[in-house]
């Protein structure tokens, strides 16, 4: 996909979304602000713990390797271990 098309999908669609890459991998996106779309690179902040704003990893994708973006169901939040 082209960067402009990805930006249009993010502006029009309501998260959560799944990004599918050409190698068969899927990346879950729960909020549009966790995605930065550049001309040659997409950065996705994955694994946010609730509203903390801290991501576990940053996934880098080439826009050319994104084959589709689809709406999905929201994943449940994980609870912190008690004890």
PDB file as gemmi writes it, atoms N, CA and C in Angstrom:
CRYST1    1.000    1.000    1.000  90.00  90.00  90.00 P 1                      
ATOM      1  N   UNK A   1       0.850  -1.184   0.000  1.00  0.00           N  
ATOM      2  CA  UNK A   1       0.000   0.000   0.000  1.00  0.00           C  
ATOM      3  C   UNK A   1       0.887   1.235   0.000  1.00  0.00           C  
ATOM      4  N   UNK A   2       0.360   2.291  -0.496  1.00  0.00           N  
ATOM      5  CA  UNK A   2       1.066   3.574  -0.453  1.00  0.00           C  
ATOM      6  C   UNK A   2       0.818   4.253   0.895  1.00  0.00           C  
ATOM      7  N   UNK A   3       1.752   5.089   1.317  1.00  0.00           N  
ATOM      8  CA  UNK A   3       1.637   5.785   2.599  1.00  0.00           C  
ATOM      9  C   UNK A   3       0.354   6.610   2.680  1.00  0.00           C  
ATOM     10  N   UNK A   4       0.001   7.281   1.598  1.00  0.00           N  
ATOM     11  CA  UNK A   4      -1.210   8.102   1.586  1.00  0.00           C  
ATOM     12  C   UNK A   4      -2.463   7.277   1.808  1.00  0.00           C  
ATOM     13  N   UNK A   5      -2.516   6.085   1.217  1.00  0.00           N  
ATOM     14  CA  UNK A   5      -3.670   5.207   1.402  1.00  0.00           C  
ATOM     15  C   UNK A   5      -3.765   4.731   2.848  1.00  0.00           C  
ATOM     16  N   UNK A   6      -2.629   4.450   3.457  1.00  0.00           N  
ATOM     17  CA  UNK A   6      -2.614   4.009   4.859  1.00  0.00           C  
ATOM     18  C   UNK A   6      -3.099   5.148   5.757  1.00  0.00           C  
ATOM     19  N   UNK A   7      -2.664   6.368   5.494  1.00  0.00           N  
ATOM     20  CA  UNK A   7      -3.132   7.527   6.271  1.00  0.00           C  
ATOM     21  C   UNK A   7      -4.647   7.698   6.129  1.00  0.00           C  
ATOM     22  N   UNK A   8      -5.170   7.499   4.921  1.00  0.00           N  
ATOM     23  CA  UNK A   8      -6.610   7.626   4.697  1.00  0.00           C  
ATOM     24  C   UNK A   8      -7.385   6.572   5.481  1.00  0.00           C  
ATOM     25  N   UNK A   9      -6.887   5.344   5.497  1.00  0.00           N  
ATOM     26  CA  UNK A   9      -7.555   4.283   6.260  1.00  0.00           C  
ATOM     27  C   UNK A   9      -7.554   4.628   7.744  1.00  0.00           C  
ATOM     28  N   UNK A  10      -6.423   5.096   8.266  1.00  0.00           N  
ATOM     29  CA  UNK A  10      -6.347   5.457   9.681  1.00  0.00           C  
ATOM     30  C   UNK A  10      -7.278   6.614  10.021  1.00  0.00           C  
ATOM     31  N   UNK A  11      -7.450   7.556   9.098  1.00  0.00           N  
ATOM     32  CA  UNK A  11      -8.330   8.699   9.343  1.00  0.00           C  
ATOM     33  C   UNK A  11      -9.804   8.300   9.275  1.00  0.00           C  
ATOM     34  N   UNK A  12     -10.125   7.332   8.426  1.00  0.00           N  
ATOM     35  CA  UNK A  12     -11.530   6.968   8.207  1.00  0.00           C  
ATOM     36  C   UNK A  12     -12.017   5.826   9.092  1.00  0.00           C  
ATOM     37  N   UNK A  13     -11.139   4.891   9.409  1.00  0.00           N  
ATOM     38  CA  UNK A  13     -11.547   3.693  10.156  1.00  0.00           C  
ATOM     39  C   UNK A  13     -11.492   3.943  11.652  1.00  0.00           C  
ATOM     40  N   UNK A  14     -12.293   3.176  12.366  1.00  0.00           N  
ATOM     41  CA  UNK A  14     -12.278   3.262  13.825  1.00  0.00           C  
ATOM     42  C   UNK A  14     -11.469   2.090  14.361  1.00  0.00           C  
ATOM     43  N   UNK A  15     -10.424   2.356  15.121  1.00  0.00           N  
ATOM     44  CA  UNK A  15      -9.648   1.258  15.700  1.00  0.00           C  
ATOM     45  C   UNK A  15     -10.508   0.457  16.656  1.00  0.00           C  
ATOM     46  N   UNK A  16     -10.171  -0.741  16.938  1.00  0.00           N  
ATOM     47  CA  UNK A  16      -8.896  -1.394  16.639  1.00  0.00           C  
ATOM     48  C   UNK A  16      -8.839  -1.922  15.210  1.00  0.00           C  
ATOM     49  N   UNK A  17      -7.595  -2.019  14.718  1.00  0.00           N  
ATOM     50  CA  UNK A  17      -7.338  -2.486  13.366  1.00  0.00           C  
ATOM     51  C   UNK A  17      -6.231  -3.540  13.388  1.00  0.00           C  
ATOM     52  N   UNK A  18      -6.241  -4.403  12.396  1.00  0.00           N  
ATOM     53  CA  UNK A  18      -5.141  -5.328  12.173  1.00  0.00           C  
ATOM     54  C   UNK A  18      -4.450  -4.940  10.876  1.00  0.00           C  
ATOM     55  N   UNK A  19      -3.128  -4.777  10.944  1.00  0.00           N  
ATOM     56  CA  UNK A  19      -2.305  -4.544   9.757  1.00  0.00           C  
ATOM     57  C   UNK A  19      -1.739  -5.903   9.352  1.00  0.00           C  
ATOM     58  N   UNK A  20      -1.909  -6.287   8.081  1.00  0.00           N  
ATOM     59  CA  UNK A  20      -1.383  -7.552   7.569  1.00  0.00           C  
ATOM     60  C   UNK A  20      -0.244  -7.248   6.612  1.00  0.00           C  
ATOM     61  N   UNK A  21       0.895  -7.940   6.806  1.00  0.00           N  
ATOM     62  CA  UNK A  21       2.056  -7.710   5.954  1.00  0.00           C  
ATOM     63  C   UNK A  21       2.187  -8.821   4.920  1.00  0.00           C  
ATOM     64  N   UNK A  22       3.019  -8.591   3.923  1.00  0.00           N  
ATOM     65  CA  UNK A  22       3.191  -9.528   2.817  1.00  0.00           C  
ATOM     66  C   UNK A  22       3.753 -10.871   3.272  1.00  0.00           C  
ATOM     67  N   UNK A  23       4.460 -10.906   4.398  1.00  0.00           N  
ATOM     68  CA  UNK A  23       5.024 -12.176   4.879  1.00  0.00           C  
ATOM     69  C   UNK A  23       4.057 -12.937   5.786  1.00  0.00           C  
ATOM     70  N   UNK A  24       2.807 -12.464   5.879  1.00  0.00           N  
ATOM     71  CA  UNK A  24       1.781 -13.172   6.637  1.00  0.00           C  
ATOM     72  C   UNK A  24       1.650 -12.745   8.089  1.00  0.00           C  
ATOM     73  N   UNK A  25       2.453 -11.805   8.543  1.00  0.00           N  
ATOM     74  CA  UNK A  25       2.363 -11.341   9.930  1.00  0.00           C  
ATOM     75  C   UNK A  25       1.199 -10.372  10.085  1.00  0.00           C  
ATOM     76  N   UNK A  26       0.670 -10.325  11.310  1.00  0.00           N  
ATOM     77  CA  UNK A  26      -0.430  -9.425  11.636  1.00  0.00           C  
ATOM     78  C   UNK A  26      -0.013  -8.578  12.829  1.00  0.00           C  
ATOM     79  N   UNK A  27      -0.295  -7.278  12.751  1.00  0.00           N  
ATOM     80  CA  UNK A  27       0.005  -6.355  13.839  1.00  0.00           C  
ATOM     81  C   UNK A  27      -1.298  -5.714  14.282  1.00  0.00           C  
ATOM     82  N   UNK A  28      -1.617  -5.833  15.572  1.00  0.00           N  
ATOM     83  CA  UNK A  28      -2.826  -5.262  16.167  1.00  0.00           C  
ATOM     84  C   UNK A  28      -2.554  -3.810  16.541  1.00  0.00           C  
ATOM     85  N   UNK A  29      -3.462  -2.916  16.129  1.00  0.00           N  
ATOM     86  CA  UNK A  29      -3.359  -1.488  16.447  1.00  0.00           C  
ATOM     87  C   UNK A  29      -4.615  -1.088  17.201  1.00  0.00           C  
ATOM     88  N   UNK A  30      -4.456  -0.665  18.461  1.00  0.00           N  
ATOM     89  CA  UNK A  30      -5.635  -0.335  19.257  1.00  0.00           C  
ATOM     90  C   UNK A  30      -5.971   1.147  19.270  1.00  0.00           C  
ATOM     91  N   UNK A  31      -5.054   2.000  18.797  1.00  0.00           N  
ATOM     92  CA  UNK A  31      -5.316   3.436  18.814  1.00  0.00           C  
ATOM     93  C   UNK A  31      -4.578   4.089  17.648  1.00  0.00           C  
ATOM     94  N   UNK A  32      -5.211   5.010  16.923  1.00  0.00           N  
ATOM     95  CA  UNK A  32      -4.545   5.614  15.765  1.00  0.00           C  
ATOM     96  C   UNK A  32      -3.292   6.402  16.121  1.00  0.00           C  
ATOM     97  N   UNK A  33      -3.206   6.911  17.342  1.00  0.00           N  
ATOM     98  CA  UNK A  33      -2.020   7.673  17.740  1.00  0.00           C  
ATOM     99  C   UNK A  33      -0.811   6.786  18.006  1.00  0.00           C  
ATOM    100  N   UNK A  34      -1.006   5.469  17.992  1.00  0.00           N  
ATOM    101  CA  UNK A  34       0.134   4.563  18.173  1.00  0.00           C  
ATOM    102  C   UNK A  34       0.799   4.230  16.842  1.00  0.00           C  
ATOM    103  N   UNK A  35       0.349   4.874  15.746  1.00  0.00           N  
ATOM    104  CA  UNK A  35       0.900   4.627  14.417  1.00  0.00           C  
ATOM    105  C   UNK A  35       1.463   5.930  13.854  1.00  0.00           C  
ATOM    106  N   UNK A  36       2.706   5.863  13.372  1.00  0.00           N  
ATOM    107  CA  UNK A  36       3.320   6.989  12.670  1.00  0.00           C  
ATOM    108  C   UNK A  36       3.613   6.510  11.257  1.00  0.00           C  
ATOM    109  N   UNK A  37       3.042   7.211  10.274  1.00  0.00           N  
ATOM    110  CA  UNK A  37       3.197   6.811   8.883  1.00  0.00           C  
ATOM    111  C   UNK A  37       4.108   7.805   8.181  1.00  0.00           C  
ATOM    112  N   UNK A  38       5.263   7.315   7.751  1.00  0.00           N  
ATOM    113  CA  UNK A  38       6.178   8.119   6.949  1.00  0.00           C  
ATOM    114  C   UNK A  38       6.111   7.665   5.503  1.00  0.00           C  
ATOM    115  N   UNK A  39       6.836   8.330   4.642  1.00  0.00           N  
ATOM    116  CA  UNK A  39       6.816   7.982   3.220  1.00  0.00           C  
ATOM    117  C   UNK A  39       7.367   6.578   2.968  1.00  0.00           C  
ATOM    118  N   UNK A  40       8.399   6.185   3.725  1.00  0.00           N  
ATOM    119  CA  UNK A  40       9.053   4.891   3.485  1.00  0.00           C  
ATOM    120  C   UNK A  40       9.020   3.958   4.692  1.00  0.00           C  
ATOM    121  N   UNK A  41       8.358   4.357   5.774  1.00  0.00           N  
ATOM    122  CA  UNK A  41       8.376   3.556   6.990  1.00  0.00           C  
ATOM    123  C   UNK A  41       7.132   3.824   7.834  1.00  0.00           C  
ATOM    124  N   UNK A  42       6.600   2.762   8.442  1.00  0.00           N  
ATOM    125  CA  UNK A  42       5.497   2.865   9.389  1.00  0.00           C  
ATOM    126  C   UNK A  42       6.021   2.387  10.732  1.00  0.00           C  
ATOM    127  N   UNK A  43       5.810   3.159  11.786  1.00  0.00           N  
ATOM    128  CA  UNK A  43       6.196   2.768  13.142  1.00  0.00           C  
ATOM    129  C   UNK A  43       4.921   2.574  13.951  1.00  0.00           C  
ATOM    130  N   UNK A  44       4.791   1.380  14.558  1.00  0.00           N  
ATOM    131  CA  UNK A  44       3.612   1.052  15.348  1.00  0.00           C  
ATOM    132  C   UNK A  44       4.067   0.756  16.771  1.00  0.00           C  
ATOM    133  N   UNK A  45       3.563   1.521  17.726  1.00  0.00           N  
ATOM    134  CA  UNK A  45       3.844   1.263  19.140  1.00  0.00           C  
ATOM    135  C   UNK A  45       2.901   0.180  19.628  1.00  0.00           C  
ATOM    136  N   UNK A  46       3.414  -0.990  19.923  1.00  0.00           N  
ATOM    137  CA  UNK A  46       2.581  -2.136  20.285  1.00  0.00           C  
ATOM    138  C   UNK A  46       2.740  -2.487  21.756  1.00  0.00           C  
ATOM    139  N   UNK A  47       1.683  -3.077  22.302  1.00  0.00           N  
ATOM    140  CA  UNK A  47       1.735  -3.581  23.664  1.00  0.00           C  
ATOM    141  C   UNK A  47       1.539  -2.533  24.735  1.00  0.00           C  
ATOM    142  N   UNK A  48       0.740  -1.503  24.440  1.00  0.00           N  
ATOM    143  CA  UNK A  48       0.482  -0.487  25.467  1.00  0.00           C  
ATOM    144  C   UNK A  48      -0.268  -1.126  26.624  1.00  0.00           C  
ATOM    145  N   UNK A  49       0.122  -0.787  27.813  1.00  0.00           N  
ATOM    146  CA  UNK A  49      -0.507  -1.325  29.013  1.00  0.00           C  
ATOM    147  C   UNK A  49      -1.573  -0.356  29.488  1.00  0.00           C  
ATOM    148  N   UNK A  50      -2.801  -0.538  28.961  1.00  0.00           N  
ATOM    149  CA  UNK A  50      -3.886   0.370  29.353  1.00  0.00           C  
ATOM    150  C   UNK A  50      -3.603   1.774  28.863  1.00  0.00           C  
ATOM    151  N   UNK A  51      -3.805   2.757  29.707  1.00  0.00           N  
ATOM    152  CA  UNK A  51      -3.627   4.153  29.338  1.00  0.00           C  
ATOM    153  C   UNK A  51      -2.282   4.721  29.730  1.00  0.00           C  
ATOM    154  N   UNK A  52      -1.304   3.855  30.053  1.00  0.00           N  
ATOM    155  CA  UNK A  52      -0.022   4.343  30.541  1.00  0.00           C  
ATOM    156  C   UNK A  52       0.773   5.078  29.476  1.00  0.00           C  
ATOM    157  N   UNK A  53       0.529   4.767  28.194  1.00  0.00           N  
ATOM    158  CA  UNK A  53       1.279   5.408  27.125  1.00  0.00           C  
ATOM    159  C   UNK A  53       2.646   4.806  26.898  1.00  0.00           C  
ATOM    160  N   UNK A  54       2.999   3.779  27.643  1.00  0.00           N  
ATOM    161  CA  UNK A  54       4.290   3.115  27.490  1.00  0.00           C  
ATOM    162  C   UNK A  54       4.098   1.881  26.621  1.00  0.00           C  
ATOM    163  N   UNK A  55       4.880   1.774  25.552  1.00  0.00           N  
ATOM    164  CA  UNK A  55       4.762   0.627  24.659  1.00  0.00           C  
ATOM    165  C   UNK A  55       5.832  -0.408  24.993  1.00  0.00           C  
ATOM    166  N   UNK A  56       5.517  -1.682  24.713  1.00  0.00           N  
ATOM    167  CA  UNK A  56       6.477  -2.757  24.944  1.00  0.00           C  
ATOM    168  C   UNK A  56       7.477  -2.878  23.805  1.00  0.00           C  
ATOM    169  N   UNK A  57       7.026  -2.574  22.592  1.00  0.00           N  
ATOM    170  CA  UNK A  57       7.916  -2.649  21.444  1.00  0.00           C  
ATOM    171  C   UNK A  57       7.440  -1.700  20.354  1.00  0.00           C  
ATOM    172  N   UNK A  58       8.339  -1.361  19.446  1.00  0.00           N  
ATOM    173  CA  UNK A  58       8.003  -0.558  18.280  1.00  0.00           C  
ATOM    174  C   UNK A  58       8.226  -1.444  17.067  1.00  0.00           C  
ATOM    175  N   UNK A  59       7.166  -1.628  16.297  1.00  0.00           N  
ATOM    176  CA  UNK A  59       7.222  -2.469  15.110  1.00  0.00           C  
ATOM    177  C   UNK A  59       7.383  -1.559  13.901  1.00  0.00           C  
ATOM    178  N   UNK A  60       8.373  -1.852  13.075  1.00  0.00           N  
ATOM    179  CA  UNK A  60       8.639  -1.064  11.880  1.00  0.00           C  
ATOM    180  C   UNK A  60       8.228  -1.867  10.650  1.00  0.00           C  
ATOM    181  N   UNK A  61       7.448  -1.247   9.778  1.00  0.00           N  
ATOM    182  CA  UNK A  61       6.992  -1.877   8.543  1.00  0.00           C  
ATOM    183  C   UNK A  61       7.238  -0.946   7.365  1.00  0.00           C  
ATOM    184  N   UNK A  62       7.486  -1.523   6.235  1.00  0.00           N  
ATOM    185  CA  UNK A  62       7.516  -0.744   5.002  1.00  0.00           C  
ATOM    186  C   UNK A  62       6.085  -0.639   4.495  1.00  0.00           C  
ATOM    187  N   UNK A  63       5.641   0.551   4.090  1.00  0.00           N  
ATOM    188  CA  UNK A  63       4.281   0.666   3.548  1.00  0.00           C  
ATOM    189  C   UNK A  63       4.044  -0.275   2.370  1.00  0.00           C  
ATOM    190  N   UNK A  64       5.076  -0.544   1.587  1.00  0.00           N  
ATOM    191  CA  UNK A  64       4.940  -1.441   0.436  1.00  0.00           C  
ATOM    192  C   UNK A  64       4.638  -2.878   0.845  1.00  0.00           C  
ATOM    193  N   UNK A  65       4.941  -3.242   2.102  1.00  0.00           N  
ATOM    194  CA  UNK A  65       4.722  -4.615   2.568  1.00  0.00           C  
ATOM    195  C   UNK A  65       3.388  -4.787   3.278  1.00  0.00           C  
ATOM    196  N   UNK A  66       2.628  -3.700   3.458  1.00  0.00           N  
ATOM    197  CA  UNK A  66       1.290  -3.799   4.048  1.00  0.00           C  
ATOM    198  C   UNK A  66       0.325  -4.190   2.930  1.00  0.00           C  
ATOM    199  N   UNK A  67      -0.319  -5.353   3.084  1.00  0.00           N  
ATOM    200  CA  UNK A  67      -1.215  -5.823   2.028  1.00  0.00           C  
ATOM    201  C   UNK A  67      -2.671  -5.476   2.301  1.00  0.00           C  
ATOM    202  N   UNK A  68      -3.036  -5.370   3.596  1.00  0.00           N  
ATOM    203  CA  UNK A  68      -4.402  -4.953   3.919  1.00  0.00           C  
ATOM    204  C   UNK A  68      -4.478  -4.497   5.367  1.00  0.00           C  
ATOM    205  N   UNK A  69      -5.517  -3.703   5.636  1.00  0.00           N  
ATOM    206  CA  UNK A  69      -5.809  -3.230   6.987  1.00  0.00           C  
ATOM    207  C   UNK A  69      -7.284  -3.503   7.214  1.00  0.00           C  
ATOM    208  N   UNK A  70      -7.603  -4.214   8.306  1.00  0.00           N  
ATOM    209  CA  UNK A  70      -8.984  -4.597   8.575  1.00  0.00           C  
ATOM    210  C   UNK A  70      -9.391  -4.228   9.992  1.00  0.00           C  
ATOM    211  N   UNK A  71     -10.666  -3.864  10.177  1.00  0.00           N  
ATOM    212  CA  UNK A  71     -11.178  -3.667  11.541  1.00  0.00           C  
ATOM    213  C   UNK A  71     -11.208  -5.002  12.273  1.00  0.00           C  
ATOM    214  N   UNK A  72     -11.082  -4.962  13.578  1.00  0.00           N  
ATOM    215  CA  UNK A  72     -11.101  -6.173  14.393  1.00  0.00           C  
ATOM    216  C   UNK A  72     -11.763  -5.881  15.722  1.00  0.00           C  
ATOM    217  N   UNK A  73     -11.919  -6.906  16.535  1.00  0.00           N  
ATOM    218  CA  UNK A  73     -12.474  -6.735  17.882  1.00  0.00           C  
ATOM    219  C   UNK A  73     -11.363  -6.307  18.831  1.00  0.00           C  
ATOM    220  N   UNK A  74     -11.750  -5.511  19.821  1.00  0.00           N  
ATOM    221  CA  UNK A  74     -10.786  -5.035  20.811  1.00  0.00           C  
ATOM    222  C   UNK A  74     -10.297  -6.189  21.668  1.00  0.00           C  
ATOM    223  N   UNK A  75      -8.980  -6.225  21.881  1.00  0.00           N  
ATOM    224  CA  UNK A  75      -8.401  -7.230  22.751  1.00  0.00           C  
ATOM    225  C   UNK A  75      -8.612  -6.803  24.203  1.00  0.00           C  
ATOM    226  N   UNK A  76      -8.896  -7.752  25.105  1.00  0.00           N  
ATOM    227  CA  UNK A  76      -9.082  -7.366  26.503  1.00  0.00           C  
ATOM    228  C   UNK A  76      -7.798  -6.859  27.116  1.00  0.00           C  
ATOM    229  N   UNK A  77      -7.932  -5.908  28.040  1.00  0.00           N  
ATOM    230  CA  UNK A  77      -6.757  -5.388  28.738  1.00  0.00           C  
ATOM    231  C   UNK A  77      -6.222  -6.439  29.684  1.00  0.00           C  
ATOM    232  N   UNK A  78      -4.918  -6.498  29.805  1.00  0.00           N  
ATOM    233  CA  UNK A  78      -4.308  -7.424  30.744  1.00  0.00           C  
ATOM    234  C   UNK A  78      -4.194  -6.756  32.103  1.00  0.00           C  
ATOM    235  N   UNK A  79      -4.445  -7.533  33.128  1.00  0.00           N  
ATOM    236  CA  UNK A  79      -4.323  -6.993  34.481  1.00  0.00           C  
ATOM    237  C   UNK A  79      -2.916  -7.230  34.998  1.00  0.00           C  
ATOM    238  N   UNK A  80      -2.451  -6.319  35.794  1.00  0.00           N  
ATOM    239  CA  UNK A  80      -1.157  -6.483  36.444  1.00  0.00           C  
ATOM    240  C   UNK A  80      -1.250  -7.609  37.476  1.00  0.00           C  
ATOM    241  N   UNK A  81      -0.156  -8.316  37.646  1.00  0.00           N  
ATOM    242  CA  UNK A  81      -0.159  -9.433  38.601  1.00  0.00           C  
ATOM    243  C   UNK A  81      -0.354  -8.881  40.005  1.00  0.00           C  
ATOM    244  N   UNK A  82      -1.236  -9.529  40.733  1.00  0.00           N  
ATOM    245  CA  UNK A  82      -1.491  -9.114  42.118  1.00  0.00           C  
ATOM    246  C   UNK A  82      -0.687 -10.010  43.050  1.00  0.00           C  
ATOM    247  N   UNK A  83      -0.277  -9.459  44.128  1.00  0.00           N  
ATOM    248  CA  UNK A  83       0.386 -10.333  45.082  1.00  0.00           C  
ATOM    249  C   UNK A  83       1.407  -9.667  45.812  1.00  0.00           C  
TER     250      UNK A  83                                                      
END                                                                             
